[in-house]
Structure formats: structure tokens, C-alpha cells
Amino acid sequence: MPQVSRPLAKRAVENPAPPPGSDMQSRFVRSFADRVRGLRLSGGIQSWGPTAALLLLCVVFSILSPRFRTIENLQNVGDAASILMVVSVGLTFVLLMGAIDLSVEGVIAATALTTALTAANTRNENDFGLFAVVFAIAAGAGFGLFNGLANTRLRVPSFMATLGMSSIGLGVATVLYGGQSPAIMDMAIGSWALDKWLGFSRLTFVAVAVAGAGYLIQRYTRLGRYAYVIGGGEDVARLSGIKIDRYKVLLFMLAGGLFGLAGAMCAARLEAGVVDAGAGMQFAGITAVVIGGTLLSGGRGGVLHTIVGVLILTVLQDGMVLVGVSPYVLTALQAILIVAAVVATGWPLRRRMRVIK
């Protein structure tokens, strides 16, 4: 019988061999722990990262520019964020279900002209008063309906369906424009941007109401909860008996209706209907939603995150203007921010997202 040396025997006693299968179990435990840590890190970044960034921006710009911390500037920030807030809340519901909506600028253009031509204006004799805003919201919801049907019935990818709808909206707006911008003569609509309550324009209060309603829809209605479910796993949701197509169409309609309201708000601010009323809103809206912490892959985020994202973008723009930075630098910085936000929120989940579309 072979003899075992004392040092080897001592090491064997101190470090016994693992039982069969224990190596696989230990790898599983380590993998599970890594996933838990990743989810905690992602949740922490998603929940507190944007808020901390907003507070840091406020502190930095308050130091660099004394005008930033005045009440007048706070009111300017609120007014500047109003239309972007409405657009971003609509985009939030689409991104939550893992889709994308690129029809923002086309829908805003068409609904801004709709508002201008159905209210008292210099082009025709229409005078429907505030119903012009209702018509704009209905038109926007109609665009959203076509987006949803194209995505669910025709199986067109959401980015392609909504991008085509944006071009259709711009075409409709160009036809309605007719080479002459219709000026709005209705004082009730014009007062949205001119009249002040507590130093803020009425547009700001409209945006606050939309954000509040969006949160209630997300938190307490089946439509909002199913947006998370669809974004978290559409196949699983379908097997659970959820009528996916119906809720996707409704979510696109909700977003389109909010884009239509944003078009009416643009018309009220400009006191006219113009084709480029929504220029730049597409990229700014997506940037605000993603910076706030909503994942492009869907299933995580929400309206509260979007509110923080909109404020970050607006404060950044306002502060850079006060400091004297070129607006071209701001455009480049927005692109950097959206890439950084996607990396920050998605990096801990990179092992789960094996396929990048």
C-alpha cells in the first residue's frame, strides 16, 4: 500500500476535497450573487443617480452664476420645461413597453396647425375656442392609433412605423400651412403662454397636471401596469393571457394624444401654427426619459424618473446659457448624456441583455 507523505495528508485534512457537484453549486451561488448585486447597483443608479445629478447641477450653476438661483430664473425653468415634460411623459409609456416612438416632431407639427386653423385665426373663419385643443389631442391620438395598428397588425417595427408617421405628419402640416402661417387670434389659447399664475405661465401648470395624471395612470391603472409587463417580457405576458396588441395600441394612442397636446401648447406659445413647431423635441424627449432612468429595453423606469430627467435637461440648458456656453456645445452634450445614461443604467444588466438591437 503506497504511503502518503505527512505534508500532503495534513493539507488534505485542512482542505478536504469538495463533494461531487459542489463546484457547480458554488458557481451558481456566485452567479446569483453577482446578479443580485448588479440589480441592486442598477436600481440604486436608476433611483438616486439622476436626482443626485440634478442637485449637483443646481449647486454648480448656483456657484457659477448668481442669476441661476433667483425666483425669476426658477420660473423660466418651469416654463421652458413645460412642453418637453408633456412630450416626455408620452414617450415614457412607449419606452416602458420596450418600443420607440419617432413620430413626435411630425405629430406636433400637424397638431399645431390643427390648433391654429380651428381656433380664431387669420386664415379662415373658424372659431371653436378651446375645442381647438381637443381637436389637436384627438388628431394626435389618431396618429398614435395608426402607429399602434402598424406595429401590432402589420408587424412593422415600432421605430420604422413611427418614423414613417412622422413624415406623414410633416406632410400634413405642410399642406395645412399652405405657404402662410395662420396666426391665432383666440385670446383664451394665447393666454396659456401669456398669463401668469404665481409667476408661472399656464403652460407650466398644464405640464404639472399631465405629469400627475401620467403617474396615476402608471401606478393605479391596468394600462400603466401592463406597460411594465410588456416591456419586461412580451412573450411571457402573452402566455399569461394579457391582450398585448390591445394595450400596445392604447399606449401608442396615449402617447400620440400627449404629443397632440404638446402641439397645441407650441401653437399657444408661438401664437401661430408653423411646420417646425416641434423641431428638436424628438431627441430632447428621448434624452430626458433615458437620463431619468427608463431603460430603452423596457420594463423599468417611470414618470417620476422622467420628471427628473426633464429637469436635468432644462436646468443644464438654462445654466449653460447663463454661464455663456455656446448652444452648439449643448447639442453635443445631450448626445453624450444619453449615451452615458444608457451605459449607466444598462451596464449592470448587460449579462441579461445578451441581444442588443
C-alpha positions, 0 to 999 in steps of 0.5 A, a space after each residue: 500500500 503506497 504511503 502518503 507523505 505527512 505534508 500532503 495528508 495534513 493539507 488534505 485534512 485542512 482542505 478536504 476535497 469538495 463533494 461531487 457537484 459542489 463546484 457547480 453549486 458554488 458557481 451558481 451561488 456566485 452567479 446569483 450573487 453577482 446578479 443580485 448585486 448588479 440589480 441592486 447597483 442598477 436600481 440604486 443608479 436608476 433611483 438616486 443617480 439622476 436626482 443626485 445629478 440634478 442637485 449637483 447641477 443646481 449647486 454648480 450653476 448656483 456657484 457659477 452664476 448668481 442669476 441661476 438661483 433667483 425666483 425669476 430664473 426658477 420660473 423660466 425653468 418651469 416654463 421652458 420645461 413645460 412642453 418637453 415634460 408633456 412630450 416626455 411623459 408620452 414617450 415614457 409609456 412607449 419606452 416602458 413597453 420596450 418600443 420607440 416612438 419617432 413620430 413626435 416632431 411630425 405629430 406636433 407639427 400637424 397638431 399645431 396647425 390643427 390648433 391654429 386653423 380651428 381656433 380664431 385665426 387669420 386664415 379662415 373663419 373658424 372659431 371653436 375656442 378651446 375645442 381647438 385643443 381637443 381637436 389637436 389631442 384627438 388628431 394626435 391620438 389618431 396618429 398614435 392609433 395608426 402607429 399602434 395598428 402598424 406595429 401590432 397588425 402589420 408587424 412593422 417595427 415600432 421605430 420604422 412605423 413611427 418614423 414613417 408617421 412622422 413624415 406623414 405628419 410633416 406632410 400634413 402640416 405642410 399642406 395645412 400651412 399652405 405657404 402662410 402661417 395662420 396666426 391665432 387670434 383666440 385670446 383664451 389659447 394665447 393666454 396659456 403662454 401669456 398669463 401668469 399664475 404665481 409667476 408661472 405661465 399656464 403652460 407650466 401648470 398644464 405640464 404639472 397636471 399631465 405629469 400627475 395624471 401620467 403617474 396615476 395612470 402608471 401606478 393605479 391603472 391596468 394600462 400603466 401596469 401592463 406597460 411594465 409587463 410588456 416591456 419586461 417580457 412580451 412573450 411571457 405576458 402573452 402566455 399569461 393571457 394579457 391582450 398585448 396588441 390591445 394595450 400596445 395600441 392604447 399606449 401608442 394612442 396615449 402617447 400620440 394624444 400627449 404629443 397632440 397636446 404638446 402641439 397645441 401648447 407650441 401653437 399657444 406659445 408661438 401664437 401661430 401654427 408653423 411646420 417646425 413647431 416641434 423641431 428638436 423635441 424628438 431627441 430632447 424627449 428621448 434624452 430626458 426619459 433615458 437620463 431619468 432612468 427608463 431603460 430603452 429595453 423596457 420594463 423599468 423606469 417611470 414618470 417620476 424618473 422622467 420628471 427628473 430627467 426633464 429637469 436635468 435637461 432644462 436646468 443644464 440648458 438654462 445654466 449653460 446659457 447663463 454661464 455663456 456656453 455656446 448652444 452648439 456645445 449643448 447639442 453635443 452634450 445631450 448626445 453624450 448624456 444619453 449615451 452615458 445614461 444608457 451605459 449607466 443604467 444598462 451596464 449592470 444588466 448587460 449579462 441579461 441583455 445578451 441581444 442588443 438591437 
